[in-house]
Every structure is written in structure tokens, then in C-alpha cells.
Amino acid sequence: MFSRRDFLKSSGLIAWGATVPTFLAKTARAAAPDKDNILVMVQLTGGNDGLNTVIPFTDPLYAQYRPTIKIPKEQVKKVNDSIGLHPALDGLSKLLETQALCVVQGVGYPNPSQSHFRSMDVWQAGSTAETLTEGWIGKAMKQNKATGFHVQGPNEIAPLALAGAPVQAPSITSLEDFQLKLAAASGKESKLQKNFIEGSASPSEQAQGLLDFVQRTAINTYESSKRLKEVASSYQPKSPYPQTGLANRLKLAAQLIDAGLGARVFYVGIDGFDTHSGQGGAAGPHANLLREVGDAIAAFYQDLAGRGHGDRVLITTFSEFGRRAKENGSRGTDHGSGAPMFLVGGKVRSGLVGTHPSLEKLEIGNLKHGLDFRQVYAAICDQWLGVKSAEVLGQKFEPAEVFKA
């Protein structure tokens, strides 16, 4: 008798893993392609130096605190008469010109941890509780029954932020991760397997139950796989992507969005922001990282906007903490706080939100935050994802004004 296990072995469905077919099947049933808002989180791992990212270039203390890594006034990309962006963020600066960039200043939380691991968990969980097991995005996805992807970079693990979602968000590195591969030895057998999965073959009476199983759990997966294969071979970006790791991951996210699978959350990251020494100023390692971030996000947004998704996508950057106001003896910066976030999209409130942290009133050398990061999360939950932020964050936070009125 041709058993379900035999079929799964011969068809290669086992290679998908335990969660992938269910994930795509549920996505196909629950999705509202080209309608629901989409959240794309970009994690800057290592603690991004906020003071050389969003720069108070007219403040004399800025140059005094950073004699070798300061950004010259004439090179800053001005946001207004006193605040500007690092010159490497030309891509984001251009988005500001089209009113698609929101710069949230001085974001943090009370009694900030200087540990990479603890602070990253706090940001990903949306909580300062001692024990953290679920992520804020996972909780939000549980409320609205959303699905998502972790577009995985080198040496990355699945983020805590997505933990708690009703359907596990797969970590993927390419569209090929979702292409169903048939395991038959001969072309004839492969065709029979394909026809069986598609439902075009005439099963025996004994196999009828198996066909029901396949149709319920895998047929949407197979159709999605075919669609993704077509997308991979024919996708032509509306804006050229740089040849960088982050740009490649965001391009993959764009392909998944445009394929119409209905996933509402995409999570990507870029490492390297722990700049204790040799950080550089207008040029150098930190500038290179910011250029990769700015150019990749700009290309991604312009690509999606060109496909009609500009008003339904929100790209949000964050890092586990900022850096100290004063450079150290190694021409770098040590762990600090009070750093900026960027929000990109057609519905964001363009320009500056909040006030830049004072350089006169430091706390143990750290910039004091003015906005709690959970105020930004509250706005995203309530006004973008359509979920109750108090349930996600465990208490009520006043939403930051990051969206157009």
C-alpha cells in the first residue's frame, strides 16, 4: 500500500521541515495581499553611535567631545539649521527630501543596561522585565494573526522579537529555501509526483485520504513555491540595489512582498556597530556601515514604492544602545544610550520627532533619552499593525507622533 509516509519520502516534502508547509498554507488562507500594512524591522547590532548618526553640528560641545571622530559641519546632511545626518546617509537624506523619512531623536529606556545581550533582549521584547521569553512583534502577530519572515544574515539566530507568534516565522536566506524539490530518480516519476501534489493525477481509492492530506497542507505551499520561483527568475527592481549584504536581504524581502504571500512582518539585521576603536568620522568603519544601511533602505523603499507598496510599508531601524558622548582613547566610542531611530515610509511624519539629547546634561557620560522606545512601538502597534499596544507592551505608553496626522 502507498502510505502517507512513503509519499512524503518520495515527493521530497520532508525536506521542507515541520513548519514551512503549515506556515505558507496559513499565510495563503489568512493573508490580504496588497492591502495590509507591512512592518520591516532593521536591527543595527552592536550599539550604533547615535551622536555621529544624527548630529547636533552647531553645538560646540560636539566638536569638543570628539576631536578626532567629529563630522565637519560642511559635510553634514542638514535636516534643519542645527541637526544633520552623517554624510554617509545620503540615501536616507534623499528620502527626507521626498518626505519619506522620520528621524526619532534621543530614544532609550530608564536605567539602561550596557550589556549587548540584556539590552538587545529588552528592545526585542519591548519590556524591562527580568525574564523575557516573548518578543513584542510576536505578541503583536498573535493579536492580528499575522505571519512573517526572518531574512537571515551571516551567523544570525532567530530573533527574540518574533518569539510568541502564532506561526513560527522561518529564517531564510534565499527564495530557493521555499522551492519544493521532487526527489524522484527519473523524470517520469518526478512528473507523477508533481501531478499528484497538484491534484491533477487520478489517485487510487486507497490514496484518496493521502490526497486530502496533501491538498490541505501542501497544495498552497506548492503553488507558492512555483510563484516564488517565477519571482526569482523575473524580478526587476524599480530601483537598483547596492551589492551589499543588507541590500541583498532587503531585496529578498521585497520579492516576498511583491509575490503577494501576505506576510506582514520582515526582520533583517546588520552587525558591526560595536565601534570601540578606530571608528572613524566622515570616513571609516562606522561611515561604511551607515552607508550600507542608508543606501540599502533607500533602494528597498524606492523599489517597493515603484510597485505601488510605498504607503503600506514601514521600515524601522533600531540598535540595542547608543554610544557615549565623548570619544575614548582608542578613537572610538564606548557603550552608551539615548540614540536615534529611523522610520521610512509613505505614511511617516517626515522630519525630526523629539528633541536631541543635551550634551551638557550627561548621565555618567551617557546621553539621556527623551523618548521611551516603547512609545515608538506603541505607535507602530496601535496605528500601523492595528493591535492593542498595552497588551503587547504590558502597560500603556503614549504613542510617539511618528505618523502623519
Order of alpha helices (4+ residues) and beta strands (2+ residues): alpha-alpha-beta-beta-alpha-beta-beta-alpha-beta-alpha-alpha-beta-beta-alpha-alpha-alpha-alpha-beta-alpha-beta-beta-beta-beta-alpha-alpha
